[in-house]
Amino acid sequence: MAITLRILIVEDNESDADLLLRELKKSDLSFTAAVVQTRAEFEKALDDFAPDLILSDYSLPSFDAESAFHIKQEQHPDIPFIIVSGIIGEENAVKLIKAGVTDYVSKNSLFTLSTKINRALNDTQSRKEKLLADEKLKQINEELSLLNQELENRVINRTKALAESESRFRSMMETIPQLAWTNTIKGEVFFYNQRCSDYTGLNRKINRMIAFKSVIHEEDLHVAIDQFRSILNNDEGGEFQIRLKRADELYRWHLIRLMPVKNQAGKLELWVGTATDIQELRLLQQHKDDFIIIASHELKTPITSLKASLQLLDRIKDNPPATGMLAKLVVQANKSLGKVNTLIEDLLNSSKANQGQLHINQENFVLSSIIKDAYHDLTADGIYSIKTEGDLDIAVYADAIRIEQIVVNFLNNAIKYASQSKEIRIRIEKENDMAKVSVIDQGPGIPPEKLRYLFDRYYRADNSGSQYTGLGLGLYICAEIIKQHNGQIGVKSILDEGSNFWFTLPMAN
């Protein structure tokens, strides 16, 4: 069921207010509106009407948009505020937008109003979701901190109680789930638990300090030494984060804590150190930050292009040139809008997949017919040659639209990441009781260490320092679609020889 928006209109001209309402009714928005003219009416409507969006004229006889915006900001900073005016001027519009106004619409271009409203509402929703994500991350950090603090307090308390019994002390150190060790007051490691040995693969009989340095990432070694010395000097304990190498040669982020153990007289006797694996927490934070940056950049580029095209179209609409510029601008605007739609569709599909709501509609169809439709547009300009080979009569039981989406994604990736490979082959074959589709290029290939991450959410390839566009969701969505079909998906690649992206589907009933 569609949500009914509450739109507050600040306008003293009844004709202009009616014009705004007519324009809003043309859109797909479900809304109810209230019109106010004075400051008192506006302040009352903020509380009584509780608007989801505010549309304001720039200048009223006893009131203006700038004053309305500042009043709104003090009480309801999250409500989008769009100025609708024909006299504001570009300089004033830019000034207000820099101050926080959501957007500006000329009364001569009201056809853009619904687009800007939708964008403003989407941006507001995104900010709310980001705040929720930040709050959740903060809660996780607090819980982790409390957990670590509780554990460290437990270690310290137990250490003080068992200081006279080395065997009991070591038994306690072996029971905690973290990597743990002890240092002399000068910083020399004289014990680390079995968990530490198992995790790092260290031999407990060799020099322990040298062993510890060998599992610290070389980029973090100087930081670790400096932090370690600083903590030893302050006599109060402390913490820092570094990467430690597991026995399988993988580095993972750890929170290192060093706490002093003192006797009843307050004299320092030893240091207890622990290392807590925080890799997932670091990745969560990094993924969130990277995705916000990438999504903002990827959406901004086509929207900026679309805005420029629309502005030029607006300027020449009454006197179009005879050079074909009008048609060119329309094509460019549609192209930019298509990019925005693709990015939004990827976001929606990713969200559905993550929530287990990516539904498929399976039917019997011949694979080769769908595949030919998928690459028809890609070969129209004659630059790339795409050839289908193998068993062209194989029929499968699958969602035709989703499978075409996967093939298009594979082909676009081949063109994007292997642009020098002008010939791309699509092979259809039967493998055991499944149908297998392979998209094969002759590009530069993919480094082996990156293959394992290609189908991860938000992962974007970086080939020889070249950055490519996209949200890093395409292959993740493809993998989720194939999972829904109970098939398999994967990639084989050899450097300088090319890549083979493949998936399998159930045969037709």
N, C-alpha and C positions, 0 to 999 in steps of 0.2 A: 504493500500500500504506500503510495507516494506521500511524502511529508509536505504539509502545507506551510509554506514560508510566510513569515510575518514581515512585511516590507513597510518601513516608515518613510514617507515622502515629505521632505521639507520644501515647500513650494507655495508662494503667495499668488501665483497666476493660475487661475482655475483652468484656463485653456491648456497651459503647459502641463498641469497635473493630469488632465484628461488624456493628453497626448502620451504621457508616460504610461498611464494605465492601459491605454490601447496597445502600446508597443509591448508591454509585459504580457498582455493576453495573447499576443501572437506567438509567444514562445511556449515551450513545453513546461514552463514552471507552474506549479500549483501554489497559489499564494492568496493571501488576504492583505489588504493595504489600508493604511491610515495616513491622512494628509494633515500636516500642521503648518502654521505660518509664523508663529511667534516663539520666543524663547521659552515662555511659560508652558505653552502647549508641548513643545519639544521635550522639556524636562519631565513633564507629566507622562508623556507617551513612553519615555524610556523605561519608566517603572511599571505603568499600567499595561501598555501594549506589548512590552518586552520584545522588541523587534529582533529578527535574525539578520536584517540587512537595512542599511540606511541609504536613501538616494536624496541628495540635497542640491538645491540650486545654489549658485555661488553667492549671489547677492540678493537680499530681501530688504524691504524698507526699514525694518526695525531689527534685523538679524542677519547673520551671514554664515556661510558654510564653515569658515575657519573657526568661528566661535562655537558653532554646533559640534565641530570635530573635537575641540579641546574639552568640551563638556562631556562628550561621549567617552573620550579617552580616560577621564578621571574615574568614571563610574563603570564603564563597560568596554575595556580596551580590546576585547576579542571580536566585537561586532564589526563586520566589514562596512566601510564608509566610502561611497562612490559619489563624486561630484558630477552633476549633470547641468551643464551650462553652455550658453552660446557666447558669453562675453568674458570669460575668465582670462583668456590669453595663455599662450604656451608657457611663458615664464612663471606666471603664478601657479599654473598646474604642476610644473616640475617642482616648485618650491614646496607645495603642499604634499606632494607624493613623497618627497624626501623627508618631510615631517612625520609621515606615517599614514597619510590618506591612501586608501587602497587603490583607487584608480580614478580616471577622469573620462567622461563621455561628452562629446559635443552634442548639443541639441540638433545639430544638422546631420549627425551620424547616429541616430538612435537605433539603427539596425544592428549596431555592434553591442547594444546594451545587454542582451541576453547572454552573449558570449562572455562579456566581462563579469557579469553576475555569477555565472557558473564557475569562472576561473577564481573569483574572489571567495566563493563558498568552498571550492575545492582546496584553495590555499589555507583557509581557516581550519578546515577539517584536518589537513596535513599537519598544521601547527599543533592542533589538539592531540593528534596521534603521537607526534614527536614528544610533547610534554608528558603523555602517558608512558611512552617508552623510556624517557629520561627518569621519570619517577620510579618506574619498575627497576631500572638499572641502579638507581640510587639505593633502592630498598635491598637489591641483591648485594651491593657493595657493603651496606650497613650490616646485613646479616653475615656476610663473609668476615667482616671486621670483628663483629661480636663473637663469631665462632672461633676465629683465630685468637682473639683476646682471651676467650674462655679457656681455649686449649693451652695457650701460653701460661695463663695464670695457674692452670692445673699442673703444668710441668714445673713451674717455679715452686709452687706450694709443695708438690711431692718431692722435688729435689732438696728443698730445705729440710723436710722431715726425714729424708733417707740419706742425708749427707754422710753419716757415719758408716753406712753399709753400701759398699761399691756394688755388690752383687744385686742387692735389692734395687739400687739406683738404675743399674743397667737393665734390669727386668722391666722397670717402668718405661725406660726409653724404647724398649723393643715393642711395647704394647701400643704406642701411639701410631696412628695411620700415616703420619708425615715422615719425610726424611728428617732425621734428627742427629745431632752430634754435640760434642762438648769441646770447648776451647779452654786452655789455661788462661790465666790473667794476662799473659803476654800475647795471647792469640793463637797459640799452637793447638792444632786439632789432636786430641788424644783418644777420642772415641767417636764412632758413628754407628748407628743401628743397622740391623740386617735389612730393613726396608731401604735404607740409603744404598747399601751394597747391591741389593737386587735391582733397584731402579736404574742405577748408573752403570752397573757391571764392574764397579771398582773392586780391586783385590784388597781386602782388609789388612793384609800383611805388609803392603808397601807403604812408603812415606805418604801419610794421609794428606798433608797440605799440598804436595805435588799432585796427588790424585785428584783432590778437589779442584785445583786450577785446571786440570786437563778436561773437566766436564763443563766448564764455563765457556760460553760462546766467546770467541776471540774479540768481538766488538764490545762485549760487556765486561771483559776482564779488568780493564783499568778502572771502570766505574765501581766494580765489585770491591777491588782492593782499596780504593779511596773511601768508599762507604764503610767498609769493614774497619779500617783504621780510625775513621771518625767516630764510630760507635764505641770502639774500645777506649777512646780518649774521653768520651763524655760520661762514662760510668753509669749511664741511665738506660742503656738499651736503645734499640731502634730497628728500622726495617728499610728494605729497598727491593727493587724488582730486577731480576736478571734471567737470562735463558740458560737452562741446564740441559745437558745431553743425556738422553735415555740410552739404555743398553742397545736399542735398535738404531742408534745414530741420529734419532730425531731430536731436535731442540724444542723445548717447551718453556713457556714463561712460568716463573715461580716467584712467590713472595717470600723473601728471606727475612727472618726475624732473629735478632740476637738479644737475649735478656740476661742480665747479671744475676748471679746467685750469691747472696751475702749471708754471713753468719749472724748470730744474734747481736753481735757488737757492731754490725753494719759494715764489716770488712768484706771486700770482694774475694770470693773463693774460686769461682769459675764462671764461664759463660755457657749458656745453652742456646744452640741454634736450631732452627727448624726451617724447612722449605715446603711451602704449600703450592701445589699445582694450580695456577690461575689462567691456564691457556684458553679455556673456553670463555672465560670472562673477558679477556683481552680481545679475543676474536669477535665476540658479540659487540663490544664497544667499537672495534675497528670497522666491522661490517656496517654498523649503524652510521658511523661518520662517513665512510666511503660512499655508501648508498645515497645519503642525503646530498653529498657533493655531486655525484654522478647524475642523479635524477634531476637536480636543479640545472646542471649544465646541459643535459640532453634535451630537456623540455624547453629551456630558454632559447636555444638556437633556432628551432623551427618556428617558435612563437614570435621571435624577433623578426624573422623573415616574413612570416605571415602578416604581422603588423605593418611592416614596411610596404608590402604589396597592397594591402588594403588602404593605406594612407595615400599611395600613389593613385590607386583606382578612384579614391574619393576626390582627389584633386582634378582628375581628367574626366570624371563621369559626365559632366555637362558638355564637354568639348573634346571627345575622344580623338586622338591623332590617327592619321591614316597609315601609319607605319606598321601596324600590327602589334603595337605595344600593349593594347588592351588585352588581346588574347594571350600574350606572353605573361602578363601579370596575373591573369586568371589561372593559367596553368601553374605558375609558380606558387600562387596562394593555395591551390588544391594540393600541390605536392607537399607544401609545408604542413597543411592540415592533415594529410595522410600520415606524415611522420609522427605528428602528435597523437593521432588515433592509434598508430602502431605501438607507441610507447605506453599509452594508457591501457591498451588491450593486454600488453605484456604484464603490466602491473596487476590488472584484474585477474588474469589467468594464474599468475604467480600466487596471488592471495588465495584464490580458490583451491589451487593445488596444495598450498600449505595447510588449508583447513579441511582438506579431503572432500572438496565440493566441485572438483573438476570432472563434470559428468561427460560421458560419451554415449553416442547413439550408434550401436553396431548394426551393420547390414552386410550382405554379401556383395562384393564388387570385384572387378578385374583391376589388379594393381596398376598395370601399365597405362590404363586410360586416365587414372587420377594423376599419375606422374607426368604424363605428357601435358596435361592442363597446368601443372605446377610450374613448368619451366617455359611455357609458351612466351610469356612477356620478357623473360630474361634473355632470350635469343633473338628478339625482334630487331635489335640494332646490328646484329651480325658480328658482334665482337667476340662472343663466346659460343662455342660449339658444345652442345649437350647431347650425348648419345645414350639411348637406352638399349641394354643388351640382356641376354639371358632368356629365361622362360617368360615370354610376354603374355602367356595365357593363364598364369597363376591367379586364382581368385582368393580373396581373404575375407574374414569376418571381422570387420573393424569399423571405426567411425571415419568415413571418407574425408570429411572436412578437416578433422584433426590430423589425419595422415598426410594430407596435402600440406598442412601447416608445417609438419616436420620436414618434409622434403624441401619446401621453399626455404626453411631455416638453414638446412644443410647446404643447399646450393648458394644461398646468400653468403654464408660463412666461407665457402670455397672461393667465391669471387672476391670477398673482402680480404681474407687472409692469404690467399694464393692467387693474387691478381694476375701473375705472369703465366699461370696455367690456363691457357685459352680453351683447352679441351677438358671437359668434365664427363666422366662416365657414370651411368647409373645401372647397376647390375641387379637383376631380379632372379632369385633362385630358390629352390626348395632345400631346406636344411633340417634333417630329421623330419618332424611332423609340423614344422613351422615354415612360413615364407620369410625370406631374408632379403632386405633391400640395402644396397651399399652405394654410397656416393663417394666417388674416387677422384681425387685431383692429383696433379703432378707439381704441386707447389713446394715451398721450402720445408714442409713438415713441422712437427711440433716437438719441442724438447721432451724427453722421457719424464723428467721430474714434474712436468705440468699436466700430463695426461690424466692423472688421478683426480685433478680438480676441475676438469672441463665441464662436468655436469653438476657442479655445486652451484647453489644459489648465489647470485651476485658476482660470480667469478668472471673476469674479463681477461682474455689473452693479451699478452704484451709481446710482440714479436720484434726482436732487435731494437727495442727502444721506441717502436712506433705505437702510438696509442690509437685505439679504434673506438668508434662510437657504439652506443648500446648500453643497456642497463645490466648486462650480465645475467639475464633471465631466460634467454632463448633456449639454450640447451637444457637448462633446469626444467623448463616447461615441457620440452620434448621428452625428457626422461620420465616425468610424471605421467604424460599421456601414454607412453609405452607400458609403464607399470600398471596403468588401469586396464590395459589390454592383456595383461599377464605375459608380456613379451620381454625381450631383453634389448639393451641398447649399449653401444660401445664405440671405441675408436682404436684404430691401429695407425701408427705413423712412424716413418723413418725420415730422419733429417736429410734434406736435399733430394728426397725421392717422392714425397707426397704423403697424403693422408687418406684414410678410408674410414668414414663415419657410417655406421650400420645400425639396423634395428630389425627385430623379428616380430611377426604377427601370426596369430592363429589362422590356419587355412579355413576356407569357406566351408560351411556346414554341408 
